[in-house]
Amino acid sequence: MISIVENRDCMAAMAEFPDKFFDLAVVDPPYGIGVNKGGHTLAGNGNFKGGNFKVAAKKYKGGEWDNEPPPKVYFSQLFRVSKNQIIWGANHFIEQMPYNASGWVVWDKDNGDSYQADCELAWSSFDKAVRKFSFRWWGLLQQNMKDKETRIHPTQKPVALYDWIYKNYLPDGGKVLDTHLGSGSNRIAADKAGNIDFWGYELDKDYYEAQEKRWADFKKQLNLFRA
């Protein structure tokens, strides 16, 4: 299957595609909540507390990329080039969604006694009931500790979440767009699905290179498993 990933502005990339080229856009754009202002993490800028442990919160690269959600023109292009959409964080910029929709996606993070959000929400264009995926994602704790993912991005989502999305929303495969690739979890899940052509864009060079390394490590492990 095709996997095209570039260190590039997604707006310039989308402008090159014809209408409804992608079967599905699964995107995690900035929410506009300043999650990484000054290099802060999702666990705050101090110590992360949970259960009987206390560890220093992980630091990520600082930046202003999450100060504002994408502008209206981004969503206009996104809806132009894709037939269906799953848009994380749309509850933060609901006025940008083109219509009311019933098929919201809920990720229950099972994060216990934490001041982080219990869930994350995604607007979807699918005419379905609300669906929930539960997967612990809480500091050092993850649902699958045996195959624990290394966190390389402050808004990273687990590969298993995207596995679930493709199983339930694109079971027959097709063309997928990710405009804000981040950690590359979406890319890995698309490859695992085996029937998806994937296009992903990441503007930040450091995060792009970090996900490229993660991708290379994933493919190396996959090849060893198949050997």
C-alpha positions in Angstrom: 0.0 0.0 0.0 1.0 3.6 -0.5 2.5 5.7 2.3 3.4 9.2 1.4 4.6 11.4 4.3 6.2 14.8 4.0 7.6 17.6 6.1 5.3 20.1 4.5 2.5 22.5 5.1 -0.8 20.6 4.8 -2.5 23.6 3.2 -0.2 23.5 0.3 -0.5 19.8 0.0 -4.3 19.7 0.1 -4.5 22.4 -2.7 -3.0 19.8 -5.1 -5.7 17.2 -4.6 -9.0 17.0 -6.5 -12.3 17.1 -4.8 -13.2 14.0 -2.7 -9.9 12.3 -3.4 -9.6 10.8 0.1 -12.1 8.3 1.4 -11.4 9.4 5.0 -9.5 12.2 6.7 -8.5 11.3 10.3 -6.9 14.4 11.7 -5.7 15.7 15.0 -5.2 19.4 14.5 -4.2 21.9 17.2 -7.0 22.4 19.6 -6.0 26.0 20.4 -5.6 25.4 24.2 -1.9 26.1 24.5 -1.0 22.6 25.5 2.7 23.0 24.9 3.2 26.6 25.7 6.7 27.1 27.0 7.4 23.4 26.7 4.7 22.3 29.2 3.4 18.8 29.0 0.0 17.3 29.2 0.8 16.4 32.8 1.6 20.0 33.7 4.9 21.7 34.3 5.6 20.2 37.7 5.3 16.6 38.9 2.8 14.1 37.7 1.0 12.3 40.6 -1.0 9.1 40.2 -1.5 6.1 42.5 1.5 5.5 44.7 4.1 7.0 42.4 5.4 10.5 41.7 7.7 11.2 38.7 8.9 14.3 36.9 6.7 15.2 34.0 8.2 14.7 30.6 9.3 17.8 28.7 8.6 18.3 25.0 9.8 20.9 22.6 8.1 24.2 23.3 6.3 26.2 20.7 3.2 28.3 19.8 1.6 25.7 17.5 -1.3 25.0 19.8 -2.2 28.6 20.6 -5.0 28.7 18.0 -7.1 26.1 16.2 -6.8 25.9 12.4 -8.6 28.7 10.5 -11.8 28.2 8.5 -9.9 27.8 5.3 -8.2 24.7 6.6 -11.6 23.1 7.3 -12.9 24.2 3.9 -10.0 22.4 2.2 -10.3 19.4 4.4 -14.0 18.9 3.6 -13.3 19.5 -0.1 -10.7 16.8 -0.5 -12.2 14.1 1.7 -15.5 12.1 1.6 -15.6 11.5 5.3 -13.9 13.0 8.3 -12.9 12.2 11.9 -11.6 15.4 13.5 -10.1 15.2 17.0 -10.7 18.1 19.4 -13.7 19.5 17.4 -15.4 20.3 20.7 -12.9 23.1 21.1 -13.8 24.6 17.7 -17.3 23.3 17.1 -18.2 26.5 15.2 -15.9 25.3 12.4 -17.9 22.1 11.8 -20.2 22.3 8.8 -23.3 20.6 10.4 -24.5 18.9 13.5 -23.6 15.3 13.6 -24.6 12.3 15.8 -21.6 10.1 15.2 -19.1 11.5 17.7 -16.1 9.3 18.6 -15.1 9.2 22.3 -11.7 8.0 23.5 -12.0 7.1 27.2 -8.4 7.6 28.5 -9.1 5.8 31.8 -6.7 8.2 33.5 -7.8 7.8 37.1 -7.4 10.5 39.6 -5.9 13.1 37.3 -6.6 16.7 36.3 -6.2 15.7 32.7 -9.4 15.3 30.7 -11.1 11.9 31.2 -11.9 11.7 27.4 -11.1 13.2 24.1 -13.8 13.8 21.5 -13.8 13.6 17.7 -16.5 14.9 15.4 -17.2 12.5 12.6 -19.2 12.8 9.4 -20.6 9.2 9.8 -24.3 8.8 10.5 -23.8 6.6 13.4 -24.5 6.5 17.2 -21.7 7.8 19.5 -19.0 5.2 19.8 -16.5 4.9 22.6 -13.0 3.4 22.7 -11.4 2.8 26.1 -7.6 2.7 26.4 -5.6 3.8 29.4 -3.2 6.6 28.5 -2.0 8.1 31.8 1.5 9.3 32.3 3.6 6.1 32.8 0.6 3.9 32.6 -0.7 2.6 29.3 -3.3 0.0 28.5 -0.8 -2.3 26.9 2.3 -2.1 29.1 3.8 -5.1 27.4 4.2 -3.1 24.2 4.4 0.3 25.8 4.7 3.2 23.3 7.4 5.8 23.7 5.9 9.2 23.9 7.5 11.6 21.4 4.8 14.2 21.1 2.7 16.1 23.7 -0.6 15.2 22.0 0.4 11.7 20.9 -2.5 9.2 20.7 -2.0 5.4 20.9 -1.7 3.3 17.7 -4.5 1.1 19.1 -7.0 4.0 18.9 -6.3 4.3 15.1 -6.4 0.5 14.8 -9.9 0.7 16.2 -11.0 3.6 14.0 -9.9 1.8 10.8 -11.6 -1.4 11.9 -14.9 0.4 12.6 -14.9 3.2 10.1 -12.9 2.1 7.1 -13.0 -1.8 7.1 -12.6 -2.1 3.4 -9.6 0.3 3.2 -9.1 3.2 0.9 -7.3 6.5 0.8 -6.6 8.3 4.1 -5.3 11.8 4.9 -3.6 13.0 8.1 -2.9 16.8 8.0 -1.1 16.9 11.4 1.0 13.7 11.6 2.6 14.4 15.0 4.0 11.2 16.4 3.0 9.1 13.5 0.6 6.7 15.3 -2.0 7.1 12.6 0.6 6.2 9.9 1.6 3.0 11.8 -2.1 1.9 12.2 -2.8 2.5 8.5 0.2 0.3 7.6 -1.0 -2.4 10.0 -4.5 -2.3 8.4 -2.9 -3.5 5.1 -5.5 -2.1 2.8 -5.0 1.7 3.2 -3.2 4.2 1.1 -1.9 6.9 3.5 -0.9 10.5 3.0 0.5 12.4 6.0 1.9 15.9 6.6 3.9 17.4 9.5 5.1 21.0 9.4 7.5 20.8 12.4 10.8 19.5 11.2 11.8 18.1 14.6 8.6 16.2 15.1 8.7 15.0 11.5 12.1 13.5 12.0 11.1 11.9 15.3 8.1 10.2 13.7 10.4 9.1 10.8 12.6 7.4 13.3 9.6 5.8 15.0 8.4 4.6 11.7 11.7 3.1 10.8 11.8 1.3 14.1 8.3 0.0 13.6 9.2 -1.4 10.1 12.4 -2.9 11.4 10.5 -4.8 14.1 7.9 -5.8 11.7 10.5 -7.3 9.3 12.1 -9.2 12.2 8.8 -10.6 13.2 8.1 -11.8 9.6 11.6 -13.2 9.2 
